Amino acid sequence: QVYLVESGGGLVQPGGSLNLSCTPSERVTPISKGWYRQAPGKPREMVVIISSNGKTDIAAAVKGRFTISRDNTKNTMYLQMNNLEPEDTAVYYCNYRMLGPARPFDLWGQGTQVTVSS
């Protein structure tokens, strides 16, 4: 069973930066990779997704501040978050969408807390 391991969350002041990372337990080839977040009392929402062809879809609320990247040599995906705002406070989850025998399925990281507060 493949699992995703996240790291990099924490407490940061408004305007600060954090870099999240996500590494699978073994090499896999997802249809897409991405980051989601869930704030208290709110549904999980997409932050940014990158497909296997390199096409990126990013939420308007973070565009220009967050960047997704990959290091294939380390088999790791990153989310660089700059100019963080209190509204970015949430649990962040990495996601791999995999092609299954019948339909696609999702792998999720364990979640990492990001808190933006002064």
C-alpha angles and dihedrals in degrees: 000000000000117000134184122231120205131193140166107070125130148118119312136168121247109280092028131119138235133182118211123197133198126193127179120226089239137010113279135165110232126191087231141353128210154138130259132181138203123201121198111285093006133100121256111272135195116254102176137339130192119195127213090261091055097255111147128207115190132182115251092232093064102030111129092018106058127054130189119210141167134216105200093187089060094034087229135134123208138199113203109198119193133177091019119202131203087250089065090067107122145106107280121213129191117218137200116191109208132197107243130193092259106014140348118283135193133240115201134197120232092258129249125222119238115189122184111193141132 
